[in-house]
């Protein structure tokens, strides 16, 4: 169960503020209070705050627009600008829940008013979860005209798609502005049942209006509010009704500190584990670095014994060992491999006299040969001739064509090496 503190702002900054604690089940959690915003802030505690703003500052319209989300909010000013007298650049638009017929209710309010309300709340230390026009707190009852009469204004909705607030007007005149009292309006689609909410003094004050309306409508049911209008409005908005004005640029910003607050101890433990892990890795790295330096020094000492004339710094011991192995293999096996491979190459070129040997190099049992030939098939014949010896294999390393000759580089090595 979620508890809310519903705060109702006055028309003027000097007007008293009303508040009431309710839950999402429609149950009052205390008595209505009044005073300043600072007084109301003391009642927030751990409750979410819903603020009812003066309905005379907010216009509710309907628009049929297919897009959703942020794209819809961006399109609303252009979709509604023909219905508004003020420059849309100065207005804030908030969308409600799409109706069954596809239309979207939209609340329109001046940006300056939004800033004034939010600045006042922030100054008092109040952070609202929702900001709702007060007349959206008058429940929409199907097939019923609903009216809430306060001292200086009347809130109204027809249970369908018309809702507004009018200051300083009588109930009969307010209903007349809707056209419902016209004879032509009795078309079977407009409700003829009126549900009125007001306090005892207002109910007595407008007794003549109720009598007049009972002659015009099927029924008029006057419900007295012993604690004023706020409890009726608060219960409705706490159940989720009404358009939240905190959208778009005025939308609630994510409070990451509040999200992380329940996890602060787990986060501290995790940070501690990470610190210990990093520290352990650092110690291991230092220890391994020292071992590497010791082994490097030992290897360098042994290498100097083998090659006393080589005074260069040994940066790659593994590479140095491999170089020593290749040099020893080359000196031992060089004559046994080099001369027979050259002989095999010479015999292959002799059989294909149009080919020419440009260069020959030998290293670690491998003969690199650069050949030119009039075409690739000639080169293929040379490679096949070398392979046919059974002792050596030849492979292309590169082939390219320059003018009318084919340049190639092939490698010759012992079979199985």
VOLUMPA-481857 format. One record per residue (C-alpha): residue in one letter; x, y, z. Coordinates in Angstrom, 3 decimals, decimal comma. Example, Ala and Ser with C-alpha at 12.3 -4.5 7.8 and 13.67 -1.06 7.14 Angstrom:
+---+----------+----------+----------+
| r |     east |    north |       up |
+---+----------+----------+----------+
| A |   12,300 |   -4,500 |    7,800 |
| S |   13,670 |   -1,060 |    7,140 |
+---+----------+----------+----------+
END
This chain:
+---+----------+----------+----------+
| r |     east |    north |       up |
+---+----------+----------+----------+
| X |    0,000 |    0,000 |    0,000 |
| X |    1,352 |    3,402 |   -1,019 |
| X |    0,659 |    6,558 |    0,961 |
| X |    0,478 |    9,993 |   -0,619 |
| X |    0,414 |   13,517 |    0,710 |
| X |   -1,893 |   15,485 |   -1,582 |
| X |   -1,175 |   19,226 |   -1,493 |
| X |   -3,564 |   21,742 |   -3,059 |
| X |   -2,016 |   25,056 |   -4,110 |
| X |   -3,984 |   28,287 |   -4,002 |
| X |   -4,759 |   30,615 |   -6,877 |
| X |   -2,334 |   33,223 |   -5,482 |
| X |    0,987 |   32,714 |   -3,678 |
| X |   -0,515 |   34,322 |   -0,577 |
| X |   -3,453 |   31,865 |   -0,458 |
| X |   -3,276 |   29,148 |    2,230 |
| X |   -2,188 |   25,668 |    1,198 |
| X |   -4,299 |   22,589 |    1,917 |
| X |   -3,047 |   19,036 |    2,366 |
| X |   -4,307 |   15,568 |    3,204 |
| X |   -2,656 |   12,142 |    3,571 |
| X |   -4,399 |    9,325 |    1,665 |
| X |   -3,465 |    5,889 |    0,331 |
| X |   -3,930 |    4,278 |   -3,078 |
| X |   -6,994 |    2,414 |   -1,791 |
| X |   -8,907 |    5,672 |   -1,306 |
| X |   -8,555 |    5,714 |    2,491 |
| X |   -7,787 |    8,931 |    4,362 |
| X |   -4,720 |    8,637 |    6,614 |
| X |   -5,395 |   11,721 |    8,699 |
| X |   -7,264 |   14,994 |    8,917 |
| X |   -6,997 |   17,798 |    6,326 |
| X |   -4,444 |   20,469 |    7,159 |
| X |   -3,822 |   24,006 |    5,990 |
| X |   -1,048 |   26,558 |    6,245 |
| X |    2,138 |   27,257 |    4,287 |
| X |    4,190 |   25,006 |    2,041 |
| X |    6,775 |   24,818 |    4,809 |
| X |    4,063 |   23,463 |    7,131 |
| X |    3,023 |   20,944 |    4,488 |
| X |    6,647 |   19,801 |    4,080 |
| X |    6,670 |   18,553 |    7,679 |
| X |    3,870 |   16,116 |    6,779 |
| X |    5,654 |   14,535 |    3,796 |
| X |    7,757 |   12,029 |    5,785 |
| X |    8,142 |    8,906 |    3,624 |
| X |    5,045 |    9,605 |    1,513 |
| X |    4,989 |   10,412 |   -2,178 |
| X |    3,695 |   13,903 |   -2,912 |
| X |    0,898 |   14,743 |   -5,359 |
| X |    0,342 |   18,453 |   -5,947 |
| X |   -2,989 |   19,825 |   -7,206 |
| X |   -2,397 |   23,055 |   -9,121 |
| X |   -5,069 |   25,702 |   -9,809 |
| X |   -7,341 |   24,453 |  -12,583 |
| X |   -7,895 |   27,959 |  -13,951 |
| X |   -4,259 |   27,885 |  -15,183 |
| X |   -4,569 |   24,586 |  -17,067 |
| X |   -6,564 |   23,851 |  -20,209 |
| X |   -7,538 |   20,285 |  -21,144 |
| X |   -7,893 |   19,456 |  -24,847 |
| X |   -8,151 |   16,277 |  -26,893 |
| X |   -6,149 |   15,345 |  -29,978 |
| X |   -6,115 |   12,368 |  -32,334 |
| X |   -2,445 |   11,654 |  -32,945 |
| X |   -1,008 |    8,209 |  -33,813 |
| X |    2,530 |    8,535 |  -32,418 |
| X |    3,558 |    7,700 |  -28,857 |
| X |    6,063 |    8,650 |  -26,187 |
| X |    8,603 |   11,411 |  -26,759 |
| X |    7,574 |   11,782 |  -30,415 |
| X |    4,003 |   12,519 |  -29,339 |
| X |    5,116 |   15,160 |  -26,817 |
| X |    7,182 |   16,818 |  -29,545 |
| X |    4,205 |   16,825 |  -31,950 |
| X |    1,544 |   18,121 |  -29,534 |
| X |    2,324 |   21,871 |  -29,915 |
| X |    1,874 |   21,656 |  -33,686 |
| X |   -1,253 |   19,510 |  -33,440 |
| X |   -2,963 |   21,936 |  -31,037 |
| X |   -1,649 |   25,372 |  -32,013 |
| X |   -4,805 |   26,188 |  -34,012 |
| X |   -6,881 |   25,790 |  -30,831 |
| X |   -4,655 |   28,043 |  -28,712 |
| X |   -4,431 |   31,821 |  -28,654 |
| X |   -0,991 |   31,940 |  -27,015 |
| X |    2,327 |   31,174 |  -28,692 |
| X |    2,999 |   27,450 |  -28,263 |
| X |    6,656 |   28,222 |  -27,506 |
| X |    5,491 |   29,613 |  -24,156 |
| X |    3,317 |   26,612 |  -23,315 |
| X |    3,985 |   23,225 |  -21,753 |
| X |    2,086 |   20,157 |  -22,991 |
| X |    1,459 |   16,941 |  -21,033 |
| X |   -0,319 |   13,872 |  -22,427 |
| X |   -2,733 |   11,601 |  -20,587 |
| X |   -3,788 |    8,016 |  -21,225 |
| X |   -5,134 |    7,364 |  -24,722 |
| X |   -8,924 |    6,852 |  -24,785 |
| X |  -10,752 |    3,912 |  -26,342 |
| X |  -11,589 |    6,009 |  -29,421 |
| X |   -7,877 |    6,720 |  -30,030 |
| X |   -7,842 |   10,318 |  -28,833 |
| X |   -5,348 |   11,564 |  -26,242 |
| X |   -6,253 |   14,058 |  -23,481 |
| X |   -3,692 |   16,850 |  -23,255 |
| X |   -3,118 |   19,362 |  -20,439 |
| X |   -1,754 |   22,741 |  -21,541 |
| X |   -0,192 |   25,247 |  -19,124 |
| X |    2,179 |   28,207 |  -19,345 |
| X |    5,820 |   27,303 |  -18,789 |
| X |    6,200 |   30,293 |  -16,450 |
| X |    3,466 |   28,893 |  -14,209 |
| X |    5,174 |   25,501 |  -14,107 |
| X |    8,451 |   27,125 |  -13,071 |
| X |    6,725 |   29,215 |  -10,393 |
| X |    5,020 |   26,189 |   -8,850 |
| X |    8,122 |   24,000 |   -8,936 |
| X |   10,360 |   26,760 |   -7,546 |
| X |    7,966 |   27,311 |   -4,627 |
| X |    7,853 |   23,597 |   -3,866 |
| X |   11,624 |   23,258 |   -4,097 |
| X |   12,117 |   26,231 |   -1,774 |
| X |    9,977 |   24,430 |    0,820 |
| X |   11,938 |   21,186 |    0,331 |
| X |    9,067 |   19,378 |   -1,396 |
| X |    9,755 |   17,120 |   -4,376 |
| X |    6,449 |   16,172 |   -6,071 |
| X |    5,957 |   12,835 |   -7,778 |
| X |    2,969 |   14,180 |   -9,733 |
| X |    1,615 |   17,637 |  -10,578 |
| X |   -2,087 |   17,464 |  -11,559 |
| X |   -4,742 |   20,085 |  -12,448 |
| X |   -7,134 |   20,207 |   -9,506 |
| X |  -10,279 |   19,625 |  -11,575 |
| X |   -8,843 |   16,277 |  -12,754 |
| X |   -9,538 |   15,196 |   -9,188 |
| X |  -13,273 |   15,280 |   -9,932 |
| X |  -13,909 |   11,673 |  -10,945 |
| X |  -15,254 |   10,949 |  -14,436 |
| X |  -18,405 |    8,888 |  -13,876 |
| X |  -19,946 |    7,299 |  -17,000 |
| X |  -23,425 |    8,587 |  -17,940 |
| X |  -23,198 |   11,253 |  -15,253 |
| X |  -22,576 |   15,004 |  -15,193 |
| X |  -20,245 |   15,726 |  -12,261 |
| X |  -19,824 |   19,137 |  -10,623 |
| X |  -17,799 |   20,298 |   -7,623 |
| X |  -18,776 |   23,732 |   -6,353 |
| X |  -16,211 |   25,638 |   -4,268 |
| X |  -16,429 |   29,164 |   -2,873 |
| X |  -15,004 |   30,883 |   -5,953 |
| X |  -15,042 |   28,327 |   -8,771 |
| X |  -16,866 |   25,372 |  -10,250 |
| X |  -15,239 |   22,186 |  -11,570 |
| X |  -17,175 |   20,139 |  -14,103 |
| X |  -16,969 |   17,064 |  -16,327 |
| X |  -19,597 |   15,296 |  -18,427 |
| X |  -18,236 |   11,773 |  -17,869 |
| X |  -16,949 |   11,665 |  -21,459 |
| X |  -14,445 |   14,171 |  -22,775 |
| X |  -15,421 |   17,589 |  -21,446 |
| X |  -13,935 |   18,894 |  -18,221 |
| X |  -13,060 |   22,374 |  -17,066 |
| X |  -13,039 |   24,822 |  -14,162 |
| X |  -14,778 |   28,234 |  -14,252 |
| X |  -14,296 |   30,925 |  -11,593 |
| X |  -17,057 |   33,142 |  -10,141 |
| X |  -20,117 |   31,582 |  -11,763 |
| X |  -23,312 |   29,927 |  -10,562 |
| X |  -23,959 |   26,192 |  -11,118 |
| X |  -26,853 |   26,867 |  -13,519 |
| X |  -24,770 |   29,287 |  -15,596 |
| X |  -21,803 |   26,882 |  -15,631 |
| X |  -24,020 |   24,099 |  -16,929 |
| X |  -25,580 |   26,430 |  -19,486 |
| X |  -22,132 |   27,130 |  -20,992 |
| X |  -21,861 |   23,466 |  -21,945 |
| X |  -25,056 |   23,571 |  -24,022 |
| X |  -26,478 |   20,612 |  -22,104 |
| X |  -29,524 |   22,610 |  -21,010 |
| X |  -30,462 |   23,416 |  -24,614 |
| X |  -33,448 |   21,511 |  -25,885 |
| X |  -31,454 |   20,391 |  -28,920 |
| X |  -28,858 |   18,775 |  -26,649 |
| X |  -31,341 |   16,134 |  -25,499 |
| X |  -30,230 |   13,660 |  -28,180 |
| X |  -29,921 |   10,556 |  -26,034 |
| X |  -26,106 |   10,706 |  -25,940 |
| X |  -25,689 |   13,462 |  -23,337 |
| X |  -26,303 |   12,462 |  -19,733 |
| X |  -29,231 |   14,143 |  -17,952 |
| X |  -28,130 |   13,131 |  -14,438 |
| X |  -26,162 |   15,678 |  -12,371 |
| X |  -24,001 |   14,718 |   -9,379 |
| X |  -22,975 |   17,743 |   -7,274 |
| X |  -20,350 |   18,000 |   -4,502 |
| X |  -20,248 |   21,041 |   -2,207 |
| X |  -20,188 |   21,996 |    1,445 |
| X |  -23,370 |   22,768 |    3,416 |
| X |  -23,070 |   26,550 |    3,099 |
| X |  -22,679 |   26,439 |   -0,676 |
| X |  -25,462 |   23,879 |   -0,971 |
| X |  -27,826 |   26,248 |    0,806 |
| X |  -26,554 |   29,260 |   -1,110 |
| X |  -27,413 |   27,722 |   -4,490 |
| X |  -30,696 |   26,077 |   -3,499 |
| X |  -32,521 |   27,957 |   -6,270 |
| X |  -30,041 |   26,646 |   -8,852 |
| X |  -30,687 |   23,068 |   -7,752 |
| X |  -34,438 |   23,585 |   -8,056 |
| X |  -34,026 |   25,097 |  -11,525 |
| X |  -31,743 |   22,302 |  -12,672 |
| X |  -34,127 |   19,621 |  -11,400 |
| X |  -36,705 |   20,976 |  -13,866 |
| X |  -34,158 |   20,831 |  -16,713 |
| X |  -32,488 |   17,492 |  -15,963 |
| X |  -33,624 |   13,993 |  -15,108 |
| X |  -32,051 |   14,191 |  -11,638 |
| X |  -29,836 |   16,358 |   -9,449 |
| X |  -28,046 |   14,678 |   -6,535 |
| X |  -26,335 |   17,111 |   -4,128 |
| X |  -23,645 |   15,538 |   -1,890 |
| X |  -22,352 |   17,639 |    1,014 |
| X |  -18,631 |   17,652 |    1,811 |
| X |  -18,133 |   18,204 |    5,549 |
| X |  -14,352 |   18,699 |    5,180 |
| X |  -14,356 |   20,667 |    1,942 |
| X |  -13,341 |   19,717 |   -1,582 |
| X |   -9,770 |   18,482 |   -0,936 |
| X |  -10,671 |   14,996 |    0,439 |
| X |  -12,838 |   14,293 |   -2,622 |
| X |  -10,088 |   15,424 |   -5,034 |
| X |   -7,288 |   13,704 |   -3,100 |
| X |   -8,916 |   10,277 |   -3,133 |
| X |   -9,382 |   10,439 |   -6,903 |
| X |   -5,837 |   11,476 |   -7,818 |
| X |   -4,315 |    8,981 |   -5,348 |
| X |   -6,007 |    6,207 |   -7,346 |
| X |   -4,045 |    7,300 |  -10,450 |
| X |   -6,507 |    9,644 |  -12,167 |
| X |   -5,456 |   12,896 |  -13,821 |
| X |   -2,746 |   14,033 |  -16,243 |
| X |    0,672 |   14,387 |  -14,653 |
| X |    2,189 |   17,703 |  -15,792 |
| X |    5,698 |   16,473 |  -14,944 |
| X |    6,579 |   15,396 |  -18,468 |
| X |    9,108 |   16,394 |  -21,099 |
| X |   11,462 |   19,136 |  -19,909 |
| X |    9,620 |   19,226 |  -16,581 |
| X |    9,799 |   15,460 |  -16,137 |
| X |   11,327 |   13,975 |  -13,032 |
| X |   15,071 |   13,524 |  -13,278 |
| X |   16,504 |   10,232 |  -12,100 |
| X |   17,816 |   10,379 |   -8,535 |
| X |   20,610 |    7,828 |   -8,693 |
| X |   21,672 |    8,529 |   -5,127 |
| X |   18,218 |    7,560 |   -3,901 |
| X |   18,272 |    4,387 |   -6,014 |
| X |   21,673 |    3,390 |   -4,661 |
| X |   20,887 |    4,193 |   -1,036 |
| X |   19,510 |    0,696 |   -0,179 |
| X |   22,617 |   -0,860 |   -1,744 |
| X |   25,254 |    1,335 |   -0,120 |
| X |   26,528 |   -1,374 |    2,268 |
| X |   26,695 |   -3,963 |   -0,503 |
| X |   28,494 |   -1,406 |   -2,687 |
| X |   31,003 |   -0,680 |    0,092 |
| X |   31,675 |   -4,414 |    0,498 |
| X |   32,085 |   -4,825 |   -3,258 |
| X |   34,511 |   -1,892 |   -3,409 |
| X |   36,475 |   -3,440 |   -0,515 |
| X |   36,710 |   -6,770 |   -2,352 |
| X |   37,821 |   -5,009 |   -5,521 |
| X |   40,497 |   -3,120 |   -3,594 |
| X |   41,821 |   -6,320 |   -2,020 |
| X |   41,792 |   -8,055 |   -5,405 |
| X |   43,633 |   -5,202 |   -7,125 |
| X |   46,130 |   -4,991 |   -4,264 |
| X |   46,754 |   -8,759 |   -4,537 |
| X |   47,281 |   -8,483 |   -8,280 |
| X |   49,717 |   -5,633 |   -7,666 |
| X |   51,756 |   -7,702 |   -5,208 |
| X |   51,832 |  -10,645 |   -7,650 |
| X |   52,922 |   -8,356 |  -10,477 |
| X |   55,765 |   -6,911 |   -8,392 |
| X |   56,931 |  -10,397 |   -7,337 |
| X |   56,839 |  -11,711 |  -10,929 |
| X |   58,678 |   -8,608 |  -12,173 |
| X |   61,485 |   -9,256 |   -9,693 |
| X |   61,688 |  -12,890 |  -10,755 |
| X |   61,830 |  -11,819 |  -14,395 |
| X |   64,743 |   -9,468 |  -13,644 |
| X |   66,622 |  -12,230 |  -11,829 |
| X |   66,111 |  -14,708 |  -14,687 |
| X |   67,105 |  -12,029 |  -17,222 |
| X |   70,329 |  -11,444 |  -15,342 |
| X |   71,077 |  -15,189 |  -15,195 |
| X |   70,410 |  -15,609 |  -18,916 |
| X |   72,593 |  -12,645 |  -19,818 |
| X |   75,440 |  -14,072 |  -17,709 |
| X |   75,210 |  -17,449 |  -19,478 |
| X |   74,924 |  -15,822 |  -22,898 |
| X |   78,095 |  -13,782 |  -22,289 |
| X |   79,945 |  -17,020 |  -21,667 |
| X |   78,823 |  -18,361 |  -25,077 |
| X |   79,236 |  -15,098 |  -26,970 |
| X |   81,808 |  -12,990 |  -25,084 |
| X |   82,124 |  -10,543 |  -27,966 |
| X |   78,367 |   -9,763 |  -28,067 |
| X |   77,862 |   -6,912 |  -25,557 |
| X |   74,407 |   -5,766 |  -26,672 |
| X |   71,510 |   -5,757 |  -24,201 |
| X |   69,402 |   -8,923 |  -24,344 |
| X |   65,758 |   -7,801 |  -24,559 |
| X |   64,256 |  -11,044 |  -25,931 |
| X |   65,844 |  -14,150 |  -24,420 |
| X |   63,473 |  -16,521 |  -26,259 |
| X |   64,271 |  -14,930 |  -29,601 |
| X |   67,991 |  -15,045 |  -28,813 |
| X |   67,839 |  -18,788 |  -28,064 |
| X |   65,981 |  -19,464 |  -31,302 |
| X |   68,593 |  -17,451 |  -33,226 |
| X |   71,340 |  -19,559 |  -31,690 |
| X |   69,472 |  -22,741 |  -32,634 |
| X |   69,014 |  -21,586 |  -36,235 |
| X |   72,660 |  -20,603 |  -36,606 |
| X |   73,800 |  -23,965 |  -35,290 |
| X |   71,347 |  -25,823 |  -37,516 |
| X |   72,444 |  -23,743 |  -40,501 |
| X |   76,145 |  -24,410 |  -39,964 |
| X |   75,651 |  -28,143 |  -39,558 |
| X |   73,044 |  -28,811 |  -42,165 |
| X |   73,773 |  -25,916 |  -44,508 |
| X |   76,156 |  -27,680 |  -46,920 |
| X |   74,016 |  -30,843 |  -46,853 |
| X |   70,886 |  -28,895 |  -47,858 |
| X |   72,108 |  -25,880 |  -49,783 |
| X |   74,125 |  -27,569 |  -52,533 |
| X |   71,616 |  -30,364 |  -53,306 |
| X |   68,738 |  -27,860 |  -53,395 |
| X |   70,681 |  -25,599 |  -55,786 |
| X |   71,426 |  -28,605 |  -57,977 |
| X |   67,726 |  -29,538 |  -58,053 |
| X |   66,865 |  -25,925 |  -58,960 |
| X |   69,473 |  -25,852 |  -61,723 |
| X |   68,105 |  -29,044 |  -63,273 |
| X |   64,529 |  -27,664 |  -63,191 |
| X |   65,587 |  -24,344 |  -64,832 |
| X |   67,604 |  -26,216 |  -67,466 |
| X |   64,438 |  -28,058 |  -68,513 |
| X |   62,633 |  -24,700 |  -68,810 |
| X |   65,234 |  -22,465 |  -70,390 |
| X |   62,868 |  -19,530 |  -70,852 |
| X |   63,007 |  -18,932 |  -67,080 |
| X |   65,804 |  -16,919 |  -65,470 |
| X |   67,112 |  -16,952 |  -61,875 |
| X |   67,389 |  -13,394 |  -60,556 |
| X |   68,624 |  -14,063 |  -56,996 |
| X |   69,205 |  -16,895 |  -54,504 |
| X |   69,503 |  -16,654 |  -50,701 |
| X |   69,830 |  -19,303 |  -48,022 |
| X |   68,987 |  -19,239 |  -44,307 |
| X |   68,349 |  -21,966 |  -41,754 |
| X |   67,698 |  -24,734 |  -44,258 |
| X |   65,470 |  -22,650 |  -46,564 |
| X |   66,446 |  -21,451 |  -50,078 |
| X |   64,673 |  -18,316 |  -51,350 |
| X |   64,776 |  -17,930 |  -55,140 |
| X |   63,580 |  -15,023 |  -57,306 |
| X |   62,630 |  -16,215 |  -60,822 |
| X |   61,287 |  -14,561 |  -63,961 |
| X |   59,446 |  -16,473 |  -66,661 |
| X |   57,324 |  -15,671 |  -69,684 |
| X |   54,224 |  -17,153 |  -68,007 |
| X |   52,919 |  -18,918 |  -64,897 |
| X |   52,787 |  -22,418 |  -66,472 |
| X |   56,582 |  -22,261 |  -66,902 |
| X |   56,962 |  -21,504 |  -63,208 |
| X |   54,584 |  -24,374 |  -62,371 |
| X |   56,825 |  -26,760 |  -64,367 |
| X |   59,907 |  -25,655 |  -62,387 |
| X |   58,125 |  -26,239 |  -59,051 |
| X |   56,875 |  -29,648 |  -60,221 |
| X |   60,392 |  -30,590 |  -61,334 |
| X |   61,824 |  -29,705 |  -57,898 |
| X |   59,024 |  -31,598 |  -56,122 |
| X |   59,635 |  -34,666 |  -58,297 |
| X |   63,067 |  -35,118 |  -56,751 |
| X |   61,320 |  -36,433 |  -53,626 |
| X |   63,819 |  -34,717 |  -51,332 |
| X |   62,752 |  -31,092 |  -51,763 |
| X |   59,458 |  -29,205 |  -52,012 |
| X |   58,960 |  -25,787 |  -53,597 |
| X |   56,164 |  -23,279 |  -52,853 |
| X |   55,167 |  -19,908 |  -54,226 |
| X |   55,702 |  -16,938 |  -51,929 |
| X |   54,607 |  -14,270 |  -54,412 |
| X |   53,776 |  -13,843 |  -58,097 |
| X |   53,306 |  -10,633 |  -60,078 |
| X |   53,437 |   -9,566 |  -63,722 |
| X |   55,724 |   -6,796 |  -64,988 |
| X |   55,459 |   -5,943 |  -68,701 |
| X |   55,615 |   -9,288 |  -70,549 |
| X |   57,410 |  -11,229 |  -67,763 |
| X |   56,129 |  -12,940 |  -64,632 |
| X |   58,163 |  -12,263 |  -61,488 |
| X |   57,958 |  -14,789 |  -58,680 |
| X |   59,532 |  -15,753 |  -55,386 |
| X |   59,631 |  -19,389 |  -54,340 |
| X |   60,970 |  -21,237 |  -51,296 |
| X |   62,743 |  -24,579 |  -51,456 |
| X |   63,124 |  -26,737 |  -48,337 |
| X |   63,609 |  -30,385 |  -47,486 |
| X |   60,456 |  -32,468 |  -47,658 |
| X |   58,966 |  -32,989 |  -44,181 |
| X |   60,859 |  -30,090 |  -42,571 |
+---+----------+----------+----------+
END
